[in-house]
Amino acid sequence: MITVGPEDEKNGALLKKLLLAELKKQQAGAKLDSPEFVFEKKSIDARHGKFKLHLKYKAYVGQKPAQTALPAWRKVDGGRRVIIVGSGPAGLFGALTLLEHGIMPIIVERGEETFERKRSIAKISTQSAVNSDSNYCFGEGGAGTFSDGKLYTRSNKRGDISRILAIFAHFGADKKILTDAHPHIGTDKLPGVINAMKAFITEMGGRFYFNTRCTDFIIEKTEVNGTMLSRVTGIRTSNTKNGEQTELYADATVLATGHSAKDIYEMVSRIAPGALEAKTFAVGVRAEHPRSLIDGIQYHGKAEGMGAAEYRLVTQIQERGVYSFCMCPGGFVVPSASDKEGLVVNGMSAAGRNSRWSNAAIVVETRPEDIPAEFREQAKTAGCEALAGLYFRTALERLTKQNGKAQAAPAQRMQDFIERRESNTLPDTSYTPGVVPSRLDQWLFPQIAERLRAAFLEFNKSMKGFVSPDALLIASETRTSTPVRILRNKDTLQSPALSDLYPCGEGAGYSGGIVSSAMDGEKVCAQIAKNLNEGRSKAL
């Protein structure tokens, strides 16, 4: 560990000199034969009014730095095939895992490829036109492609994080992600990385079907010892551009559809309602501040020359967690609805993180028992009580649009929200469809609004100035995670109700973010490969 001022962070000669001095101090008398240093982590210390950087390196003496080996991918012959519904990180990394075993991945994506998807996304801001199949949530690369590209996860138990980062770097991400404490590709860079992955998977024999919605499972029923078993042998699809319908068959089917594919949950509920369960999720608002304000708080007024500051906030209010999520320093608030009837906001940052604003979701933990009775009854009537949270989420998104104007979002100054008063004016915002004044405190469900109000006051204790006249709340943030889990056997990873169907990733309720979804995709497809290599699907 060495300590330098911010002006010396890029001074390679000085850093090497300090590192050698520190190494000699720690290994007095040892022979230091051309050591190599690998950066591991940076921390910022702005205490006592003096700004310092603590830089942690790992030293290699007499050996080369350890490097994560890339997988040995190989071309496929099509003899064994796996359908993957969804081209997000779970789907793409799952496809790459299948290539390690010579198994053909067939990726079915309802949305467009990135070059077309960009145009559809632009129309949300310029024309308030939402393409329900291709938007910030759906399309090549999944929701993360145009929603920031953060690559860190709080869980190290899922798998090898370094392997995921090495694969991203191999396909074009900046190699800084291999050492940064909070690796971030950026929404301006990630599409190119995703394109490179798609091109490679195709070159190796995989197939992609874009603008193709999964509409049904093809199910084969067999009777075993008096019990009727259902096996998924393929899917039925519909082209979102021309309506053409097709059937695809494979040895296994992976559901990696993301947290916004409402139609997939409803399809599963019709076929096998017991395959779903309600889970905890979170809803709230986007809090946006001038970047200079957040930088000033976090750097104690010593922000000059530093990158945009991050923050992480969490508290307990009335026995529920309230916390920041997807914090976007130097970023933008973006419109993320996936249908024409709703309004949803999210956040993103370009690689440079250099906009005038910083934002984060501030959300309230919402458990199945917190869902209002009307939505639990709606789900019961539909024949699947697990869908109650989904109906609640949908209702909140429609209520948000009713209080906005087209895709212009309802918004309120944070201070006015806390003090239960109108915002006569609103500050500048990064949200390009625009904002309209609204009493969020009056129409957000009480269990959300009251906890948010109390949480903002708590957050202001640890971040003095967080509650500010310039802080803006933009509604509503509803897609932090799915309110529904698609059940799977913990050993076989298959659906207990539908064999050879493998729920996967964030949409199935087993991950939360790019890295954890990628690792879950690898895990599921490695299990499929194991089953196919053994020549059978394991009994459930």
C-alpha positions as CSV (number, residue, x, y, z in Angstrom):
1,M,0.0,0.0,0.0
2,I,1.3,3.5,-0.9
3,T,-0.2,6.9,-0.4
4,V,0.0,9.8,-2.9
5,G,-1.8,13.0,-3.7
6,P,-4.4,13.0,-6.5
7,E,-1.9,14.9,-8.8
8,D,0.5,12.0,-8.7
9,E,-2.0,9.1,-9.4
10,K,-0.8,8.9,-13.0
11,N,2.9,9.5,-12.4
12,G,4.3,6.0,-13.2
13,A,7.9,6.7,-12.3
14,L,7.0,8.1,-8.9
15,L,4.6,5.2,-8.2
16,K,7.2,2.6,-9.1
17,K,9.8,4.4,-6.9
18,L,7.4,4.4,-3.9
19,L,6.4,0.8,-4.5
20,L,10.0,-0.4,-4.6
21,A,10.8,1.5,-1.4
22,E,7.7,-0.1,0.3
23,L,8.7,-3.5,-0.9
24,K,12.2,-3.2,0.3
25,K,10.9,-2.1,3.7
26,Q,8.6,-5.1,4.0
27,Q,11.2,-7.6,2.7
28,A,14.4,-6.3,4.2
29,G,17.4,-8.3,3.0
30,A,15.5,-10.2,0.4
31,K,16.8,-10.2,-3.2
32,L,14.3,-8.2,-5.4
33,D,14.8,-9.4,-8.9
34,S,12.8,-7.0,-11.2
35,P,9.5,-7.2,-9.3
36,E,6.3,-6.6,-11.1
37,F,3.4,-4.7,-9.5
38,V,-0.3,-5.3,-10.2
39,F,-2.8,-2.6,-9.1
40,E,-5.6,-4.0,-7.0
41,K,-7.6,-1.2,-5.3
42,K,-7.8,2.5,-4.7
43,S,-9.4,4.2,-1.7
44,I,-9.9,7.9,-1.1
45,D,-9.0,9.6,2.2
46,A,-10.3,13.2,2.6
47,R,-10.1,13.4,6.3
48,H,-8.5,16.4,8.1
49,G,-9.0,18.6,5.0
50,K,-6.1,16.9,3.2
51,F,-6.9,14.8,0.2
52,K,-5.0,11.5,-0.3
53,L,-5.2,8.3,-2.3
54,H,-4.3,4.9,-0.8
55,L,-3.2,2.6,-3.7
56,K,-3.0,-1.1,-3.1
57,Y,-0.7,-3.3,-5.3
58,K,0.3,-6.9,-5.3
59,A,4.0,-7.5,-5.9
60,Y,5.4,-10.5,-7.8
61,V,9.1,-11.2,-7.2
62,G,10.7,-13.9,-9.3
63,Q,7.5,-14.9,-11.0
64,K,5.0,-13.5,-13.5
65,P,1.7,-12.0,-12.3
66,A,-1.1,-14.6,-12.3
67,Q,-3.5,-14.2,-15.2
68,T,-7.0,-15.6,-15.5
69,A,-6.9,-18.1,-18.4
70,L,-9.6,-17.7,-21.0
71,P,-11.9,-20.7,-21.7
72,A,-11.1,-23.1,-24.5
73,W,-14.0,-22.4,-26.8
74,R,-14.6,-24.7,-29.8
75,K,-16.8,-24.8,-32.9
76,V,-20.0,-26.7,-32.8
77,D,-21.5,-29.2,-35.2
78,G,-25.1,-28.8,-34.2
79,G,-25.5,-32.4,-32.9
80,R,-26.5,-31.0,-29.5
81,R,-28.5,-27.8,-29.2
82,V,-29.7,-25.6,-26.4
83,I,-32.2,-22.8,-26.8
84,I,-31.4,-19.7,-24.7
85,V,-34.3,-17.2,-24.4
86,G,-32.8,-13.8,-23.8
87,S,-29.4,-12.3,-24.9
88,G,-28.5,-10.5,-21.7
89,P,-25.4,-11.4,-19.7
90,A,-26.9,-14.7,-18.4
91,G,-27.7,-15.7,-22.0
92,L,-24.4,-14.6,-23.6
93,F,-22.2,-16.1,-20.9
94,G,-24.3,-19.2,-20.9
95,A,-23.8,-19.5,-24.7
96,L,-20.0,-19.1,-24.3
97,T,-20.1,-21.9,-21.7
98,L,-21.9,-24.2,-24.1
99,L,-19.2,-23.5,-26.7
100,E,-16.6,-24.9,-24.3
101,H,-18.4,-28.2,-24.6
102,G,-19.1,-28.1,-28.3
103,I,-22.9,-27.6,-27.8
104,M,-24.7,-25.2,-30.1
105,P,-26.4,-22.2,-28.4
106,I,-29.5,-20.9,-30.1
107,I,-30.2,-17.4,-28.7
108,V,-33.8,-16.1,-29.1
109,E,-34.1,-12.3,-28.4
110,R,-37.4,-10.4,-28.6
111,G,-35.5,-7.1,-29.1
112,E,-33.4,-5.6,-31.8
113,E,-29.6,-5.7,-32.4
114,T,-27.8,-2.7,-30.9
115,F,-27.7,-0.5,-34.0
116,E,-31.5,-0.7,-34.4
117,R,-32.1,-0.7,-30.7
118,K,-30.4,2.7,-30.4
119,R,-33.0,4.2,-32.7
120,S,-35.8,2.7,-30.7
121,I,-34.4,4.0,-27.5
122,A,-33.9,7.5,-28.9
123,K,-37.6,7.6,-29.9
124,I,-38.6,7.2,-26.2
125,S,-37.0,10.6,-25.4
126,T,-37.8,12.4,-28.7
127,Q,-41.2,11.1,-29.5
128,S,-42.4,9.4,-26.2
129,A,-42.7,6.2,-28.4
130,V,-42.0,3.0,-26.5
131,N,-41.3,-0.1,-28.6
132,S,-42.5,-2.8,-26.2
133,D,-40.1,-5.4,-27.6
134,S,-37.0,-3.2,-28.0
135,N,-36.1,-0.6,-25.4
136,Y,-33.8,-0.1,-22.4
137,C,-34.9,-3.4,-21.0
138,F,-35.1,-5.6,-24.1
139,G,-32.7,-6.1,-27.0
140,E,-29.2,-7.3,-27.8
141,G,-27.1,-7.5,-24.6
142,G,-30.1,-7.1,-22.2
143,A,-30.9,-4.3,-19.9
144,G,-27.3,-3.6,-18.9
145,T,-26.2,-2.7,-22.5
146,F,-27.7,0.8,-22.4
147,S,-28.1,1.1,-18.6
148,D,-24.6,1.8,-17.3
149,G,-22.5,-1.4,-17.5
150,K,-21.4,-1.7,-13.9
151,L,-19.4,-4.9,-13.3
152,Y,-19.3,-5.3,-9.6
153,T,-21.2,-7.6,-7.3
154,R,-21.5,-7.8,-3.5
155,S,-21.5,-11.6,-3.7
156,N,-18.3,-13.6,-4.2
157,K,-20.0,-16.9,-3.6
158,R,-21.5,-17.3,-7.1
159,G,-18.4,-18.1,-9.0
160,D,-15.2,-16.7,-10.4
161,I,-15.6,-12.9,-10.8
162,S,-12.2,-12.5,-12.4
163,R,-13.1,-15.0,-15.1
164,I,-16.1,-12.8,-16.1
165,L,-14.0,-9.7,-16.1
166,A,-11.3,-11.4,-18.2
167,I,-13.9,-12.4,-20.8
168,F,-15.3,-8.9,-21.0
169,A,-11.7,-7.6,-21.5
170,H,-11.1,-10.2,-24.2
171,F,-14.0,-8.9,-26.1
172,G,-13.0,-5.3,-26.0
173,A,-13.7,-3.8,-22.6
174,D,-11.0,-1.6,-21.1
175,K,-8.5,-3.7,-19.2
176,K,-8.9,-1.4,-16.2
177,I,-11.9,-3.5,-15.3
178,L,-9.4,-6.2,-14.2
179,T,-8.1,-4.1,-11.4
180,D,-10.6,-1.3,-10.6
181,A,-12.3,-1.7,-7.2
182,H,-15.7,-0.8,-8.9
183,P,-15.2,-1.9,-12.6
184,H,-17.4,0.0,-15.0
185,I,-17.5,-0.4,-18.8
186,G,-19.9,2.5,-19.6
187,T,-23.0,2.5,-21.7
188,D,-21.1,4.1,-24.6
189,K,-18.6,1.2,-24.7
190,L,-20.6,-1.9,-23.7
191,P,-22.6,-2.2,-27.0
192,G,-19.3,-2.8,-28.9
193,V,-18.3,-5.5,-26.4
194,I,-21.7,-7.2,-26.8
195,N,-21.4,-7.0,-30.6
196,A,-18.0,-8.7,-30.4
197,M,-19.4,-11.5,-28.2
198,K,-22.3,-12.0,-30.7
199,A,-19.9,-12.2,-33.7
200,F,-17.7,-14.7,-31.9
201,I,-20.6,-17.0,-30.9
202,T,-21.9,-16.9,-34.4
203,E,-18.5,-17.6,-35.9
204,M,-18.2,-20.7,-33.6
205,G,-21.6,-22.0,-34.9
206,G,-24.1,-20.5,-32.5
207,R,-27.3,-18.9,-33.9
208,F,-29.1,-15.7,-33.0
209,Y,-32.8,-14.9,-33.7
210,F,-33.5,-11.2,-33.0
211,N,-37.0,-9.6,-33.1
212,T,-38.2,-13.0,-32.0
213,R,-40.5,-13.4,-29.1
214,C,-41.0,-16.7,-27.2
215,T,-44.7,-17.3,-27.1
216,D,-45.1,-20.8,-25.8
217,F,-43.2,-24.0,-24.8
218,I,-43.4,-27.2,-26.8
219,I,-44.2,-29.8,-24.2
220,E,-43.9,-33.6,-24.4
221,K,-45.9,-35.5,-21.8
222,T,-45.0,-39.0,-20.7
223,E,-46.3,-41.3,-18.0
224,V,-43.8,-42.8,-15.6
225,N,-45.0,-45.2,-12.8
226,G,-48.4,-43.6,-13.0
227,T,-47.1,-40.1,-12.8
228,M,-47.5,-37.7,-15.8
229,L,-44.3,-35.8,-16.5
230,S,-43.9,-32.7,-18.7
231,R,-40.7,-32.1,-20.6
232,V,-39.9,-29.0,-22.6
233,T,-38.6,-30.0,-26.0
234,G,-38.6,-26.5,-27.6
235,I,-40.4,-23.2,-28.0
236,R,-42.9,-21.5,-30.3
237,T,-41.9,-18.0,-31.5
238,S,-43.3,-15.0,-33.2
239,N,-41.4,-12.5,-35.2
240,T,-42.1,-9.0,-33.8
241,K,-41.6,-7.3,-37.2
242,N,-43.7,-9.5,-39.5
243,G,-45.6,-11.9,-37.2
244,E,-44.1,-15.0,-38.7
245,Q,-44.4,-18.0,-36.4
246,T,-41.9,-20.8,-36.0
247,E,-41.0,-23.7,-33.8
248,L,-37.5,-24.4,-32.5
249,Y,-36.4,-27.7,-30.9
250,A,-33.5,-28.4,-28.7
251,D,-32.1,-30.7,-26.0
252,A,-32.7,-28.1,-23.3
253,T,-34.2,-24.6,-22.9
254,V,-32.8,-21.8,-20.8
255,L,-35.0,-19.0,-19.6
256,A,-32.8,-15.9,-19.3
257,T,-35.4,-13.3,-20.1
258,G,-34.6,-10.5,-17.6
259,H,-36.6,-8.9,-14.9
260,S,-39.0,-7.1,-17.2
261,A,-40.5,-10.0,-19.3
262,K,-44.0,-9.8,-17.8
263,D,-45.4,-12.0,-20.5
264,I,-43.0,-14.9,-19.7
265,Y,-44.1,-15.0,-16.1
266,E,-47.7,-15.0,-17.2
267,M,-47.0,-17.8,-19.8
268,V,-45.3,-19.9,-17.1
269,S,-48.2,-19.3,-14.7
270,R,-50.7,-20.6,-17.3
271,I,-48.7,-23.8,-17.9
272,A,-47.5,-24.5,-14.4
273,P,-48.5,-22.0,-11.8
274,G,-46.7,-24.0,-9.1
275,A,-43.4,-23.2,-10.9
276,L,-43.5,-19.6,-9.6
277,E,-43.1,-18.0,-6.2
278,A,-43.4,-14.5,-4.9
279,K,-40.1,-12.9,-3.8
280,T,-38.9,-9.7,-2.1
281,F,-38.1,-6.8,-4.5
282,A,-37.8,-3.0,-4.2
283,V,-39.5,0.1,-5.6
284,G,-38.9,3.8,-5.1
285,V,-37.6,6.8,-7.0
286,R,-34.4,8.2,-8.7
287,A,-32.6,10.8,-6.6
288,E,-30.7,13.2,-8.8
289,H,-28.2,15.8,-7.5
290,P,-25.8,18.2,-9.2
291,R,-22.6,16.2,-9.5
292,S,-20.6,19.1,-7.9
293,L,-22.8,18.7,-4.8
294,I,-22.2,15.0,-4.3
295,D,-18.5,15.4,-5.2
296,G,-18.2,18.1,-2.6
297,I,-19.9,16.0,0.1
298,Q,-17.9,12.8,-0.6
299,Y,-14.5,14.6,-1.1
300,H,-15.0,17.0,1.7
301,G,-14.7,20.0,-0.6
302,K,-11.5,18.7,-2.2
303,A,-13.0,17.4,-5.4
304,E,-10.8,19.2,-8.0
305,G,-9.1,16.8,-10.4
306,M,-11.0,13.8,-9.1
307,G,-13.5,11.6,-10.9
308,A,-17.2,11.7,-10.1
309,A,-17.9,10.5,-6.5
310,E,-19.9,7.5,-5.6
311,Y,-22.0,6.8,-2.6
312,R,-23.8,3.9,-1.0
313,L,-26.6,4.5,1.5
314,V,-28.7,2.0,3.6
315,T,-31.0,2.3,6.6
316,Q,-33.9,0.5,8.2
317,I,-37.2,2.2,8.4
318,Q,-40.3,0.5,10.0
319,E,-38.6,-2.9,9.7
320,R,-37.8,-2.6,6.0
321,G,-34.6,-1.7,4.2
322,V,-34.3,1.5,2.3
323,Y,-31.2,1.9,0.3
324,S,-29.4,3.3,-2.7
325,F,-29.1,1.1,-5.8
326,C,-27.3,1.5,-9.2
327,M,-25.6,4.7,-8.2
328,C,-24.5,6.6,-11.4
329,P,-21.8,9.2,-10.7
330,G,-21.6,11.8,-13.5
331,G,-24.5,10.0,-15.1
332,F,-28.0,10.4,-16.5
333,V,-31.6,9.4,-15.6
334,V,-33.1,7.5,-18.5
335,P,-36.7,6.3,-19.5
336,S,-36.9,2.5,-19.1
337,A,-40.6,1.6,-19.6
338,S,-41.1,-1.6,-21.5
339,D,-44.7,-1.0,-22.5
340,K,-46.7,2.0,-23.7
341,E,-48.9,2.2,-20.6
342,G,-46.2,2.6,-18.0
343,L,-43.4,5.0,-17.0
344,V,-40.2,3.7,-15.5
345,V,-36.9,5.5,-14.8
346,N,-33.4,4.1,-14.4
347,G,-29.8,5.4,-14.4
348,M,-26.7,5.1,-16.5
349,S,-23.2,6.5,-16.9
350,A,-20.9,6.8,-19.9
351,A,-17.4,5.5,-19.4
352,G,-16.1,9.0,-18.6
353,R,-18.8,9.6,-15.9
354,N,-18.6,13.3,-16.8
355,S,-22.1,14.6,-16.9
356,R,-23.3,17.5,-14.6
357,W,-25.4,15.2,-12.5
358,S,-25.1,12.2,-10.3
359,N,-28.1,9.9,-9.5
360,A,-29.1,6.8,-7.7
361,A,-32.2,4.7,-7.1
362,I,-33.5,5.1,-3.6
363,V,-35.8,2.2,-3.0
364,V,-37.8,0.5,-0.4
365,E,-37.7,-3.2,0.4
366,T,-41.1,-4.7,-0.6
367,R,-41.9,-8.2,0.7
368,P,-44.8,-10.3,-0.6
369,E,-46.8,-9.5,2.5
370,D,-46.5,-5.8,1.8
371,I,-48.4,-6.1,-1.5
372,P,-51.8,-4.3,-1.2
373,A,-54.8,-6.7,-0.9
374,E,-56.2,-5.7,-4.3
375,F,-53.2,-7.1,-6.2
376,R,-53.1,-10.3,-4.1
377,E,-56.7,-10.8,-5.0
378,Q,-56.1,-10.1,-8.6
379,A,-53.3,-12.7,-8.7
380,K,-55.5,-15.2,-6.9
381,T,-58.3,-14.7,-9.5
382,A,-55.7,-15.2,-12.2
383,G,-54.8,-18.6,-10.7
384,C,-51.3,-17.8,-9.6
385,E,-50.8,-15.9,-6.3
386,A,-47.1,-15.5,-7.0
387,L,-48.0,-12.8,-9.5
388,A,-49.3,-10.3,-7.0
389,G,-46.0,-8.3,-6.9
390,L,-45.9,-8.2,-10.7
391,Y,-49.5,-6.7,-10.7
392,F,-48.5,-4.2,-8.0
393,R,-45.4,-3.2,-10.0
394,T,-47.4,-2.7,-13.2
395,A,-50.0,-0.6,-11.4
396,L,-47.3,1.6,-9.9
397,E,-45.8,2.2,-13.4
398,R,-49.2,3.1,-14.8
399,L,-49.9,5.4,-11.9
400,T,-46.6,7.1,-12.5
401,K,-47.5,7.7,-16.2
402,Q,-50.8,9.1,-15.2
403,N,-49.0,11.7,-13.0
404,G,-46.5,12.5,-15.7
405,K,-47.1,13.5,-19.3
406,A,-46.3,11.0,-22.1
407,Q,-42.7,10.0,-21.0
408,A,-42.1,13.2,-19.1
409,A,-41.7,11.9,-15.6
410,P,-43.4,13.2,-12.4
411,A,-40.9,14.8,-10.1
412,Q,-40.5,16.8,-6.9
413,R,-37.7,18.5,-5.0
414,M,-36.5,16.3,-2.2
415,Q,-37.0,19.0,0.4
416,D,-40.6,19.5,-0.8
417,F,-41.3,15.8,-0.7
418,I,-40.1,15.7,2.9
419,E,-42.1,18.7,3.9
420,R,-45.2,17.6,2.0
421,R,-45.5,20.6,-0.3
422,E,-45.7,21.5,-4.0
423,S,-42.6,22.1,-6.0
424,N,-43.4,25.3,-7.8
425,T,-40.2,25.0,-9.9
426,L,-37.9,22.1,-10.7
427,P,-34.1,22.1,-11.1
428,D,-32.3,21.2,-14.3
429,T,-32.3,17.5,-14.9
430,S,-30.5,15.0,-17.1
431,Y,-33.7,13.2,-17.9
432,T,-34.2,14.1,-21.6
433,P,-38.0,13.4,-22.0
434,G,-38.4,16.1,-19.3
435,V,-40.1,16.3,-15.9
436,V,-43.4,17.7,-14.6
437,P,-44.1,18.9,-11.1
438,S,-46.0,16.3,-9.0
439,R,-46.8,15.7,-5.4
440,L,-45.1,12.3,-5.3
441,D,-45.8,12.1,-1.6
442,Q,-49.5,12.1,-2.3
443,W,-49.8,9.3,-4.8
444,L,-46.8,6.9,-4.1
445,F,-48.2,4.1,-2.0
446,P,-48.0,5.2,1.7
447,Q,-45.6,2.3,2.7
448,I,-43.2,3.6,0.1
449,A,-43.6,7.4,0.5
450,E,-43.3,7.4,4.3
451,R,-40.3,5.2,4.4
452,L,-38.5,7.3,1.8
453,R,-39.2,10.5,3.7
454,A,-37.7,9.1,6.9
455,A,-34.8,7.6,5.0
456,F,-33.8,10.8,3.3
457,L,-33.5,12.5,6.8
458,E,-31.3,9.6,8.0
459,F,-29.1,9.8,4.9
460,N,-28.6,13.5,5.4
461,K,-27.0,12.7,8.8
462,S,-24.2,10.7,7.2
463,M,-24.0,12.8,4.0
464,K,-24.6,16.4,5.1
465,G,-26.2,18.2,2.3
466,F,-27.8,15.2,0.7
467,V,-31.2,16.8,1.4
468,S,-30.8,19.9,-0.7
469,P,-33.0,22.4,-2.6
470,D,-31.2,21.1,-5.7
471,A,-32.0,17.4,-5.1
472,L,-34.7,16.1,-7.4
473,L,-36.8,13.0,-7.0
474,I,-38.0,11.4,-10.3
475,A,-40.6,8.7,-10.3
476,S,-40.7,5.7,-10.4
477,E,-37.9,3.2,-10.0
478,T,-39.5,-0.3,-10.2
479,R,-37.0,-2.5,-12.0
480,T,-34.3,-3.1,-9.4
481,S,-35.2,-6.8,-9.4
482,T,-38.1,-9.1,-10.2
483,P,-41.0,-9.7,-7.8
484,V,-41.3,-13.3,-9.1
485,R,-39.0,-16.2,-8.9
486,I,-39.2,-19.1,-11.4
487,L,-38.3,-22.1,-9.2
488,R,-35.5,-24.5,-10.0
489,N,-34.1,-27.6,-8.3
490,K,-31.0,-26.6,-6.4
491,D,-29.1,-29.7,-7.8
492,T,-30.3,-30.1,-11.3
493,L,-31.1,-26.4,-11.9
494,Q,-34.2,-27.5,-13.8
495,S,-37.8,-26.4,-13.2
496,P,-39.4,-28.9,-10.9
497,A,-42.6,-28.7,-13.0
498,L,-41.1,-28.8,-16.5
499,S,-38.0,-30.9,-17.0
500,D,-35.3,-29.6,-19.4
501,L,-36.4,-26.1,-18.7
502,Y,-33.6,-24.1,-16.9
503,P,-34.7,-20.8,-15.2
504,C,-31.6,-18.5,-15.2
505,G,-30.4,-15.1,-14.3
506,E,-32.1,-12.0,-13.0
507,G,-35.4,-12.6,-14.5
508,A,-35.7,-16.0,-12.9
509,G,-34.8,-14.4,-9.5
510,Y,-31.2,-15.9,-9.1
511,S,-29.0,-12.9,-9.7
512,G,-29.0,-9.1,-9.7
513,G,-26.8,-7.3,-12.2
514,I,-24.4,-8.0,-15.0
515,V,-21.7,-10.0,-13.2
516,S,-23.9,-12.1,-11.1
517,S,-26.2,-12.8,-14.1
518,A,-23.2,-13.8,-16.2
519,M,-22.1,-16.2,-13.5
520,D,-25.5,-17.7,-13.2
521,G,-25.6,-18.2,-17.0
522,E,-22.3,-20.0,-16.8
523,K,-23.5,-22.2,-13.9
524,V,-26.7,-23.2,-15.6
525,C,-25.2,-24.0,-18.9
526,A,-22.3,-25.9,-17.3
527,Q,-25.0,-28.1,-15.6
528,I,-26.7,-28.6,-18.9
529,A,-23.5,-29.6,-20.6
530,K,-22.8,-32.1,-17.7
531,N,-26.3,-33.6,-18.2
532,L,-25.9,-33.8,-22.0
533,N,-22.4,-35.2,-21.8
534,E,-23.8,-38.0,-19.5
535,G,-26.3,-38.7,-22.2
536,R,-29.4,-37.9,-20.2
537,S,-31.3,-35.2,-18.2
538,K,-30.9,-35.9,-14.5
539,A,-34.0,-37.0,-12.7
540,L,-35.5,-34.2,-10.7
